Amino acid sequence: MAGRYHFRPMTTADLPLIKQWLASAHVREWWGDPAEQYALVSGDLDEPAMDQFIVAADGGDFGYLQCYDLTAWNSGFGAQPVGARGIDLFIGEPDMVACGHGSALIRAFAEERLAQGAPRIVTDPDPANARAVRAYEKAGFQKIGMVDTPDGPALLMVRDA
């Protein structure tokens, strides 16, 4: 438990909810094709370098967060400290968007991982996704600069221990 947010490991039982969230307009806008993303997310359940979580608060499950070992998925981020972790997430429940949950849950998760010994947390939002960039900044992440990733240009942001 990280304050008011709980990050529970995702299981196959969560896949119908993930599928529903990925089909939502507000998630599709930044995550893209729901079927393609579902195949990737569900395919990573057995990937040892990827930790997947369902984000919950008092009202129940409302988001998805993945945290991965950068040595397995360093997609154009340049040299990073050994043990650095990358994160990606979305808020699936539309009524939980634009309520301050993004920055708060990012801060809670990042602080938990940094306290457990990760030297750095890295993320790469689409630079046009002003809401995500603002949420990461409010959670203590700093803009490093633009990077080219397999998904196109992204804004590299980091939070160090």
Secondary structure, 3 states (H helix, E strand, C coil): CECCEEEEECCHHHHHHHHHHHCCHHHHHHHCCHHHHHHHHHHCCCCCCEEEEEEEECCEEEEEEEEEECCCCCCCCCCCCCCCEEEEEEECCHHHCCCCHHHHHHHHHHHHHHHCCCCEEEECCCCCCHHHHHHHHHCCCEEEEEEEECCEEEEEEEEEC
